[in-house]
């Protein structure tokens, strides 16, 4: 994969409790790039088995409409009694991916990758068609993030994400509105993904539902740190996330100008020029080409 290949832009991934069918129906019209049906934290233990059985029929109803968000299912953890049944019941042509919670051991990703391969064979699906999105939610997971990302690059995993709620609890941290305490965590996750040649990671959810400006601010900060996309917990966050992770018209114009000017200069033997007062060399051009490729992928995805 080249530096300019974008697998699939996921700017907004909206969680919805799997046992609230009326909410599940509504999120398909939210404008999110993906919805995540949550079978883990959002579902009480007594309802896990019954919830799992309700979803296939509902999902199949929406599976043929390509204008709707793609569907991920957050299954229960590998250390629970529910994970296997979650997977065998819900892996099928009507979902695009599985979110695996509380990943903290290197073996977990290859193990689930193997199991998904077997289930794809059983369902006559193309090998690797079900994405796997690991979510890091513990201190142990963050401490092992480099090894986890390295183990993921040879599997179906395209990107990682992290969960600030469980993580801050596990680390006895105060999860503040400013989120300064997460800056180091975000840096670790972004660096690990990049070093392992994964897609940019997805950022965690935001603490406050009544603070749209705060949500926008944290989305932009994570974008600037190398993330692409945000986990959302309310439909009103979706358009904010989509905007934050979509290049602006000015950014597209600047990128186009940089690439065009540099191409002309390169033909004349120059690899460092000035465009609108800014120094431009190969790294700057590379970033500009990435911006244009991203916009192309977003536009194509929304056709």
Number of C-alpha atoms within 10 A of each C-alpha: 7 5 11 15 12 17 11 14 21 22 28 29 29 28 23 25 20 24 21 14 14 10 12 20 14 11 21 19 12 19 19 23 24 26 24 27 24 22 26 21 12 16 17 12 11 8 12 18 15 10 20 19 13 14 17 16 10 13 18 13 10 18 16 11 9 11 14 19 24 21 22 25 26 29 25 24 19 16 9 9 10 18 17 16 15 23 20 16 13 20 23 21 17 20 21 18 23 24 21 22 22 22 24 22 14 18 13 18 25 18 12 19 20 14 14 24 18 15 20 20 11 12 13 11 16 11 13 16 16 24 19 26 25 25 22 26 24 23 18 16 20 21 13 17 24 19 17 26 26 17 18 27 18 14 17 21 22 21 25 26 25 26 19 23 17 15 22 18 14 13 12 10 13 12 17 13 14 12 14 10 14 18 13 9 17 24 14 15 25 25 20 23 26 16 11 18 17 19 22 23 28 28 28 23 22 25 17 12 13 8 13 13 10 17 23 17 15 21 28 19 15 23 19 11 16 20 28 25 27 31 26 27 19 14 19 13 24 23 15 20 25 21 15 24 24 19 17 13 10 9 14 18 13 17 22 17 16 24 21 12 16 23 15 12 14 12 9 9 9 12 15 14 15 12 14 9 7 10 10 18 15 12 9 17 21 15 16 22 19 17 21 20 16 22 20 12 16 20 12 11 14 10 7
